[in-house]
Amino acid sequence: MTKKDILIGLIVGFIIGLFLIPTAKNIKIFADLPSPYLLLLVALPVLSALGTAVLGFVGRFVPVIWQVAKFGLIGVMNTAVNLGIYNVLISATGFNKGTALSVIFLVAFIFAVANSYFWNKHWVFNEIHSKNRSETIQFFVVTSVTAIVSGLLIKIITDYISPVGGLDATQWANVANACAIVTSFIMNFFGYKLIVFRPRI
């Protein structure tokens, strides 16, 4: 861990806060707090930088913790990017279930994937500097499989399971996305680590 890593943690935290604003508006959280969006843009970068510092220190003794922590932070940022774009598109189109929502999810997912590729290649798995074209192809194959599984999960949840706990359709669409995010986190971590960014001989 270096000062650059802490700066990256700060930047990533800001991006997370920025992209969470549309989600917070749609699911109606933080509405009772004074300056809720300022809180997202200040508190998250600070917490992200502190978390990066602490886990970077722990990672000196258990290196895999540092790699998983970086992957997790980038995963949170990708989630925020996905959710932000997803919720902007829900608000803009009025679609909040079924196939149309799956298409919205895939559009948001594409932006999150581009973000994910950059950060995973250059920060999380940066000890492996490969210009191998197959790496890029493998990345997009792993990610495409994840996208298909996640899109189907969102369609199933929003089409076949009624909202629970008094949630409205937009909030339920975000619950479906949260389930897809957990699934994609697990699939992508193992896919990237074992297939895409594995050490090359």
N, C-alpha and C positions, 0 to 999 in steps of 0.2 A: 504494500500500500504506500502511495506517495501523496504529496499535496495535490497533484493533478487528480487523483482519485477522489479526494474530498471535494475539489471544485466540480468534478463531474457529478458527484452526489448532489451538490447544491443546484446545479443546472437541471439535472433530472427531476429533482423535487419541484422546481419551478414549473417545468413542463407538465408534471403530474397535476399540480394545482390548477394550472391554466385550462387543461383539458377536462378537469372534473367540474368546472363551473356549469357547463350545459347539463351535465348529469344531475348535479345538485339542484338545479332549477326544475328539471323534469320530475325528479322523485321527491321534491319538496323537503329537502333536508337543509339544515342550517338557517332556515327562514327566520327563526326567532332570535338568532344571534346578531349583534351589531357588527356591521361590516363583514359578513360571512365570507365573501369572496376574497377580501384582503387577507383574511385568516388563511385561506387556502394558498394564497400566493406568497405568504411570509412563513407561516408555521411549517408547511410541508418541505420547503427547501432546507430550512434549518434542521428539522428532524431527519431528513434524508442525508444531509452532510454528517450529522452526528452518528447516525446509524452506520454510514460508510466507514467512519473512523473507527468505531468500536469493533465492527465485524472485520475490518481490515487488520486490526490488532490481533483478534482471536485467530484470524486466518493465517497468521505467521506460524502458529503452532499446529493448526489443522487446515492445510491448504484447500481442501475441498469445500470447507465452510465459506471461504472467501469467494470461491467461484460460484457456489450456490447462492451466496448473498448478492453478488453482482447480477447473476441471472435473475434472481428474484426482484431486485430493484428495477432492472430493465423490463421484467415482466409486468411490474406494477405500472411503469410508464406506458408500456404498450397497451395495457388494460385501460389506462386513462385516455390514451389517444383513441382507442377503439370505442370506448363508452362516449367520449366527447363527440366524435363524429356521428356515432350511432344516434345519440340523443338530438343532435342538431338536425339530422335527417328525419327522425321521427316527428319533431316539431314542424319541420318544413313541409312534410308530405302528409302527415296525419295517419300514416300506416303504423299499426302497433301489434300486428299478429300475422301468422301464417307465412305464405310464400313471399309476400311483399316485404315482410320484416326480415326474412332470411336474406333477401337481396340487399336490403339496407345493411344487415350485418356483414355480408361479404364485401361491400364497398368499404365499410369502416375497417374491416379486417385487412384489406389490401394496403391501406395506409399504415396500419399498425405493423404489418409484415415488413414493409420497406424500412420503417423505423427500427424494427427488431433486427433485421439483417445488418444494418450499419453498426448498431451498438454491440451486438453479439460478436460480430467479426472483429471490430476494432477495440473493444474493451473487455468483454466477458471472456472470450476465448482468444485473446490477442497474442498468446504465446505461440499460436500456430498461424504463421503468415503464409498462406497458400494462395497463389494466383491461378490455381487449377480451376478450369472452367467447370469441371464436374462438381466442385464444391457448391457453386452457385446453383447448378441444376438440382443437386441433392437437397439444398436448402429449400428451394421452391417446391420440390416434390413432397418433402416432409410437411411443409407448411400447408400445401394444398390439401393433403390428406386430412390434416387437422381442421382446416377450414370447412371441408365437406362434412366431417363428423360434427363439428360445432354448429354449422348451419342446420343440419338435420335435427340436432338436439333442440335448437331454438324453435323450429317449426313444430316439433312434437309437443314441447311444453306449452307453446302458445295456442296451438290448435286443439289439443286433446286433454289438457289439464286446466281446469278452471282456476282463476286467481283465488288465493287463500288469504286469510287475515285481513279482509277488507281492502286489499290492494286494487287499484284501478288498472286498466289495461296497459297503460304506459309503465307503471311500476312493475307489473307482472312481466312485461317485455324485458325490463332490466334484471329481474330475477332470472329469467331464461338466459340472458347474456352472462350473468354471473356463473351459472352452471356451465355454460360453454367455455368460459374463461378458465375455470378450474381444470376442465378436461384438456383444454389446449395447453395449459401450463405444463401438465404432466407429460402429454404426448410430445410437445416441442422440446422440453429439456432433454429427455432421453433420446429423441430423434437427432437433435443437434449434437449432443455429446457423443453418442455412439456411432452416428453416421456422418453428419456434415462436417463438424469441426474436430473430428478425431485426429490424433497425431498421424502424420503421413510418414511412411517409411522411405 
